Amino acid sequence: MVTEARDQRIVVQRATQGHAEGLTALFLKHQSAESPAWTASRDHLARRLGRLKDRYDALCLVALIDDRPVGFLGATACTPITQASPRAHVIDLVVDPDLDANKVEDRLISRAIEEAKEMGCCGLALAEPKDETAIQRLREHGFGQRRSTLEIDF
């Protein structure tokens, strides 16, 4: 059953080691045949969040409802040799599958845009979703199609 998140207070903040247990549960719940299997432990995630919290080029955001993690956005910033400013790239966007994702994703993306600007980034990029409704919501945030991304997994 999908529950609407709009009636509940969603708080978005930087993820910390204290969120590791709740985020691990969220990632395990989010696993599906289409997403990679979550193989890391809570302790691994806590260590990783601890290492990333002070990095200037990393952004880890958690969406909370009643102090329970219901969403996560992870991004990294890099500066191409041809640009003077870094561009942040969203590499993880996860929302509790029991919630209507729209409101949670909107809050995470809005905060990511704010944080990327504060990091001195010239933009924020993410893979284009397959869902036309999601594409429209991203356009409402100011996103536009610029280029396609091809990937290879090792």
C-alpha positions as semicolon CSV with decimal commas, in nm:
position;residue;x (nm);y (nm);z (nm)
1;M;0,000;0,000;0,000
2;V;0,141;0,339;-0,101
3;T;0,100;0,612;0,161
4;E;0,102;0,979;0,070
5;A;0,389;1,172;0,227
6;R;0,242;1,519;0,168
7;D;0,038;1,517;0,488
8;Q;0,340;1,435;0,697
9;R;0,628;1,666;0,786
10;I;0,931;1,580;0,576
11;V;1,263;1,705;0,710
12;V;1,567;1,694;0,480
13;Q;1,913;1,724;0,629
14;R;2,269;1,605;0,582
15;A;2,297;1,233;0,654
16;T;2,514;1,138;0,951
17;Q;2,644;0,818;1,103
18;G;2,341;0,823;1,331
19;H;2,118;0,761;1,028
20;A;2,304;0,444;0,925
21;E;2,064;0,195;1,080
22;G;1,752;0,356;0,935
23;L;1,917;0,406;0,594
24;T;2,030;0,042;0,585
25;A;1,670;-0,066;0,646
26;L;1,553;0,176;0,375
27;F;1,805;0,045;0,121
28;L;1,715;-0,317;0,196
29;K;1,343;-0,234;0,161
30;H;1,406;-0,054;-0,169
31;Q;1,589;-0,349;-0,327
32;S;1,418;-0,496;-0,627
33;A;1,500;-0,695;-0,934
34;E;1,577;-0,368;-1,113
35;S;1,812;-0,221;-0,852
36;P;2,149;-0,354;-0,745
37;A;2,152;-0,571;-0,436
38;W;2,247;-0,389;-0,116
39;T;2,543;-0,582;0,017
40;A;2,691;-0,343;0,272
41;S;2,625;-0,358;0,644
42;R;2,500;-0,089;0,880
43;D;2,854;-0,056;1,017
44;H;2,996;-0,011;0,666
45;L;2,739;0,260;0,591
46;A;2,811;0,437;0,922
47;R;3,185;0,441;0,846
48;R;3,122;0,567;0,493
49;L;2,889;0,847;0,609
50;G;3,152;0,943;0,867
51;R;3,421;0,971;0,600
52;L;3,198;1,165;0,360
53;K;3,053;1,420;0,603
54;D;3,344;1,665;0,579
55;R;3,429;1,619;0,212
56;Y;3,373;1,928;0,001
57;D;3,281;1,718;-0,305
58;A;3,024;1,485;-0,145
59;L;2,660;1,541;-0,061
60;C;2,456;1,290;0,138
61;L;2,101;1,395;0,224
62;V;1,839;1,206;0,421
63;A;1,463;1,272;0,420
64;L;1,299;1,201;0,754
65;I;0,940;1,163;0,868
66;D;0,911;1,140;1,246
67;D;1,291;1,087;1,261
68;R;1,262;0,779;1,035
69;P;1,464;0,781;0,710
70;V;1,224;0,769;0,414
71;G;1,457;0,895;0,142
72;F;1,822;0,941;0,052
73;L;2,007;1,142;-0,210
74;G;2,378;1,099;-0,267
75;A;2,575;1,322;-0,503
76;T;2,934;1,396;-0,583
77;A;3,085;1,704;-0,743
78;C;3,358;1,703;-1,001
79;T;3,514;1,968;-1,221
80;P;3,564;1,875;-1,587
81;I;3,889;2,003;-1,731
82;T;3,694;2,235;-1,963
83;Q;3,498;2,408;-1,684
84;A;3,593;2,644;-1,404
85;S;3,324;2,522;-1,163
86;P;3,226;2,174;-1,048
87;R;2,898;2,007;-1,143
88;A;2,723;1,786;-0,887
89;H;2,602;1,446;-1,010
90;V;2,328;1,258;-0,827
91;I;2,439;0,897;-0,795
92;D;2,177;0,769;-0,550
93;L;1,812;0,867;-0,512
94;V;1,612;0,625;-0,298
95;V;1,263;0,668;-0,152
96;D;1,070;0,430;0,072
97;P;0,862;0,220;-0,171
98;D;0,566;0,233;0,071
99;L;0,539;0,611;0,023
100;D;0,426;0,820;-0,269
101;A;0,773;0,921;-0,386
102;N;0,684;1,255;-0,545
103;K;0,686;1,474;-0,234
104;V;0,995;1,309;-0,082
105;E;1,190;1,330;-0,409
106;D;1,088;1,693;-0,458
107;R;1,217;1,786;-0,112
108;L;1,544;1,595;-0,162
109;I;1,607;1,752;-0,503
110;S;1,523;2,104;-0,382
111;R;1,769;2,068;-0,096
112;A;2,033;1,916;-0,327
113;I;2,005;2,219;-0,556
114;E;2,055;2,454;-0,259
115;E;2,350;2,254;-0,127
116;A;2,514;2,223;-0,471
117;K;2,498;2,601;-0,511
118;E;2,656;2,644;-0,166
119;M;2,932;2,400;-0,275
120;G;3,008;2,633;-0,567
121;C;2,871;2,397;-0,831
122;C;2,755;2,530;-1,167
123;G;2,477;2,271;-1,192
124;L;2,325;1,943;-1,081
125;A;2,290;1,641;-1,307
126;L;2,107;1,311;-1,273
127;A;2,011;1,029;-1,503
128;E;1,685;1,094;-1,681
129;P;1,405;0,883;-1,534
130;K;1,199;0,659;-1,759
131;D;0,872;0,788;-1,613
132;E;0,729;1,091;-1,799
133;T;0,568;1,224;-1,478
134;A;0,907;1,220;-1,303
135;I;1,064;1,399;-1,600
136;Q;0,796;1,670;-1,578
137;R;0,856;1,714;-1,203
138;L;1,230;1,756;-1,270
139;R;1,154;2,016;-1,537
140;E;0,953;2,206;-1,276
141;H;1,276;2,224;-1,073
142;G;1,452;2,374;-1,378
143;F;1,612;2,058;-1,519
144;G;1,645;2,023;-1,894
145;Q;1,782;1,755;-2,124
146;R;2,144;1,831;-2,213
147;R;2,310;1,502;-2,293
148;S;2,271;1,129;-2,249
149;T;2,485;0,914;-2,025
150;L;2,619;0,570;-2,111
151;E;2,756;0,356;-1,829
152;I;2,948;0,036;-1,782
153;D;2,951;-0,164;-1,461
154;F;3,261;-0,351;-1,351
